[in-house]
């Protein structure tokens, strides 16, 4: 997983932007266009807004490309009370919560509150999305089989959401979460589920074993 972090700061706040994680969701541009202007250099000018405005908009970034550090306060971004997994049409899976991504050896790959997971299988920054789904012409709606999530009772709200990466295979989600899709709605569950990241499953967003047939490779 690559990173290229640039920092912009004032006396009150340090804003960091990871270029490799940015897929131009543009929540920052819509929220504070005077601060975040991609047609300007530097494109981030935190001095043009108050700290409260900045932190609120930065926390809308669904990929985690934007983060902040306050210099005169201990306040930090907090995960939501409930983890949320959102299926983006023809795009990634966004996860907002207390996210811990681990490899097969249980090594922590990334801890964050906001990530965008590749589900087209073409990203050069796996397991994260890098917008490769656009050039690949990836198509997938936001529907899912609700009944697969209802085979186990809901255990609680929030807490750590574990995302385990299997080599050349799906990622496994374990914890409490809401699964959100525009075509199906929201389902609250605690079901351990394998999510497709090869792009070929017929049961998206869940895995159906197609990664074996298409020869999916998880590491570049």
Helices and strands as residue ranges (DSSP letters): E 5-9, E 13-18, H 27-31, G 46-48, H 51-58, E 66-70, E 83-87, E 93-102, E 108-117, H 132-136, G 146-149, E 160-165, E 171-174, E 177-181, E 185-189, E 193-195, H 210-214
